[in-house]
Amino acid sequence: MPSFGKNSKKHLNTLERELQEVMLEAIKRYDFSIIDGHRGMDKQNDYFNKGTSKVRWPNSRHNTYPSQAVDIIPYPDGFDSPNSEFDRMATFVLGAASQLGVRLEWGGHWKNFKDYAHFELKD
């Protein structure tokens, strides 16, 4: 059974409890790494300046503490994985969320900016 490594666990611990529960359930069925949870001001603004994020600090769901957003990538190929693998990963994550009664939004469903690694709690 897949499990989280040291860095994934570090990011997991920065997430809202409900988001942690979803990640812990999803990892039982699909192997992925958590690459981002909470982001401070410098990191958020750096991502904005690089075009990785569309919002500056403090307007991202990553900027709350605990974080209301998480970025994950398929293991072991990460961002080199085809979009179909991100779709497959999202199926497991969204299924775990549904099973736990947690409402999630996936960045792969966004119309103007596809963010296949991003999941966030819905209001």
VONUFI-494375 format. One line per 4 residues: number of its first residue (from 1); for each residue x, y negated, z negated of C-alpha. Coordinates in Angstrom, 2 decimals, decimal comma. Layout:
! VONUFI-494375
NUM) X/Y/Z; ...;
END
This chain:
! VONUFI-494375
1) 0,00/0,00/0,00; 1,35/-3,47/0,86; 2,34/-5,83/-1,94; 3,57/-9,39/-2,30;
5) 7,25/-10,25/-2,51; 8,82/-12,79/-4,83; 8,15/-15,88/-2,66; 4,56/-14,87/-1,95;
9) 3,93/-14,41/-5,67; 5,40/-17,87/-6,36; 2,95/-19,45/-3,90; 0,07/-17,25/-5,10;
13) 0,45/-18,69/-8,60; -0,20/-22,23/-7,29; -3,67/-21,32/-5,93; -7,16/-21,74/-7,38;
17) -8,22/-18,56/-9,18; -10,82/-17,62/-6,52; -8,26/-17,97/-3,76; -5,80/-15,85/-5,73;
21) -8,44/-13,13/-6,07; -9,08/-13,13/-2,32; -5,37/-12,84/-1,54; -4,94/-10,01/-4,07;
25) -7,85/-8,13/-2,52; -6,76/-8,70/1,10; -3,18/-7,50/0,49; -4,60/-4,08/-0,41;
29) -5,67/-3,65/3,23; -3,31/-5,78/5,32; 0,34/-6,76/4,88; 0,99/-10,51/4,95;
33) 3,16/-13,15/3,31; 1,98/-16,28/1,54; 4,11/-19,14/2,84; 2,37/-22,12/1,26;
37) 0,04/-22,92/-1,58; 0,28/-26,23/-3,40; 2,19/-28,97/-1,59; 3,65/-32,04/-3,21;
41) 3,77/-35,45/-1,57; 7,16/-35,08/0,13; 6,37/-31,69/1,67; 2,90/-32,75/2,82;
45) 4,16/-35,93/4,46; 7,04/-34,02/6,06; 4,54/-31,57/7,59; 2,46/-34,52/8,82;
49) 5,51/-36,20/10,39; 6,46/-32,93/12,15; 2,88/-32,46/13,43; 2,39/-29,28/11,41;
53) -0,41/-30,98/9,45; -2,95/-33,52/10,63; -3,25/-35,28/7,25; -0,94/-37,20/4,93;
57) -0,69/-36,80/1,16; -3,07/-36,57/-0,76; -5,71/-35,66/1,84; -4,92/-31,96/2,31;
61) -6,61/-29,17/0,36; -3,00/-28,04/-0,31; -2,44/-31,20/-2,38; -4,75/-30,29/-5,26;
65) -3,35/-28,37/-8,20; -4,22/-25,63/-8,28; -4,33/-25,56/-4,48; -7,61/-25,10/-2,65;
69) -5,73/-23,96/0,49; -3,23/-21,30/1,42; -1,10/-20,55/4,47; -0,32/-16,91/5,22;
73) 1,40/-15,04/8,05; 1,40/-11,41/9,17; 4,26/-9,32/7,83; 6,89/-8,67/9,15;
77) 6,70/-10,76/12,38; 5,21/-13,93/10,88; 4,72/-16,78/13,32; 6,15/-14,60/16,11;
81) 3,02/-12,43/15,85; 0,50/-12,76/18,69; -2,72/-14,68/18,00; -4,55/-11,35/18,06;
85) -2,59/-10,31/14,97; -3,61/-13,53/13,19; -7,22/-12,72/14,18; -6,81/-9,25/12,68;
89) -5,34/-10,70/9,48; -8,20/-13,20/9,23; -10,71/-10,34/9,48; -9,23/-8,76/6,35;
93) -8,98/-12,05/4,44; -12,50/-13,20/5,32; -13,82/-9,73/4,53; -12,18/-9,83/1,09;
97) -13,65/-13,30/0,50; -17,11/-12,10/1,47; -16,79/-9,05/-0,77; -15,87/-11,31/-3,71;
101) -18,51/-13,94/-2,94; -15,89/-16,62/-2,18; -16,64/-19,06/0,63; -13,57/-19,58/2,84;
105) -12,90/-21,53/5,99; -10,25/-20,30/8,41; -8,17/-22,78/10,43; -8,36/-20,42/13,41;
109) -12,03/-21,39/13,74; -11,33/-25,11/13,97; -12,12/-26,68/17,34; -9,59/-29,55/17,55;
113) -6,56/-28,10/15,74; -6,04/-24,35/15,54; -4,20/-23,43/12,34; -4,16/-19,63/12,36;
117) -2,20/-19,38/9,09; -4,56/-21,63/7,09; -7,44/-20,67/4,79; -9,24/-23,02/2,42;
121) -12,08/-22,92/-0,06; -15,34/-24,35/1,28; -17,11/-27,03/-0,73;
END
